[in-house]
Amino acid sequence: MVQKGWRLRPYPVMSFIGFLLVWQAAVSIRLVNPFFLPSPLTVGKTLIETVGSGELLFHGGVTLGRIFHGFFWGGLAGLCLGIPAGWSKRIYEAINPFIAATYPLPKVALLP
């Protein structure tokens, strides 16, 4: 009988550990500049320090605040333009060229 439920699969775990070892070795032998890609040990040490000092929680809160702030104002602008455009064909025709002009823009370019 096959047991159902969660069980540890060793290959994903081994491949992740292998990736971390190769990454650490590449930084240790200076194959990769640690300024551009710090070692996993440095990343872990910094993570522990920033969590312990509360700095990560503070900056994470600031980032989430900016995300929610932008989402709120973007949603409000969308509603203020979308509802009238849905009610009136003239307003839709006036707004549509500006909306259509944003389609070819990469969405990543609009994020900042």
N, C-alpha and C positions, 0 to 999 in steps of 0.2 A: 504494500500500500504506500502511495506517495503522500508524504507529509505536506500539507498546505501551510502557508504562512511565510513569515520572514525567515530568511537564512542568509548567512554571510557568504558572499561570492568572492573568492580570493583574487580573481584576475583584475577587477577594477581597483581594488585596494593596492595590489602589487604594482599596477601600472602607475597609480598616483604616487606611491612611495618612490618608485623608480624615477618618475619625472622630477620629484623634489631632489633626489640624489644627483641626477644629471645637472639640474639647475645649480645646486650648491657647488658641484665640482667645476662647472663652467665659470662661475664667479671666482672660486678659490684659485684656479690656475690662470686667472685674468684673461680668459677667452672672451668673457663678457665684462664690460666696464661696470663696476658696481654703482657708479653714479647714475647710470641709465637703468640698470636692472639690479637692485640690491638682492642679496642672497636670501633664501627662505628663513635662515636663522635671524638675520637682521630684521626682516619683516615681522617675524614672530615676536622678537624682543621689543620692537617698537609698538606692536599691537598691545602687548601686555602693559607697557609703560603708559600708553595713552588711555587704556581702559582703567588702569589703576589710579591715574591722576584725575580722571573725570573729563579730560580734554576731548576724548572721542565722543562722549555723550553730549557735551556742549556743542561741538561743531556739527554733530549729526542732527541735533535739534534745530540749529540754525539752518542747515540745508533743507530739512523737512519743512520748516517754516517758509522758506523761499519757494519750495515746490508747491505747497498748498496756496500760498499767496498768488503765485503766477497762475495756478489752475483756477482759482476763484475769479481773478480779473479776466482771464481768457474766456472762461465760461460765461461771465457776465456780458462781455463784449459779444460773444457768439449769440447769446440769447437776445440781446438788444438789437442785433442786426438780423438774426434769423427769424424771429417772430414776425416783424414787419415785412420781411421778404417773403414769408409764407402767406401773408394776408394779401399783399399787393403785387401784381405782376410788374408794375412800373418800378417799384422799389427793388424787386428781384433783378430786373434788367439793369438797374443802375449799379447794384452791388456785385452782380455776377462777374463782370470783367476783372474786378480786383481779386475776387476769390479764385477765379480761373488762372490768374497770373501767378498764384502761389503754387499751383500743382506741379510745375516742372522743378521747383526748388527742392533740393534735398532736405528732408525733414530734420536731419542733424544740423543743417545750417541755421535752422530756425530756433533751435534749442537755446543757444546763449542769449 
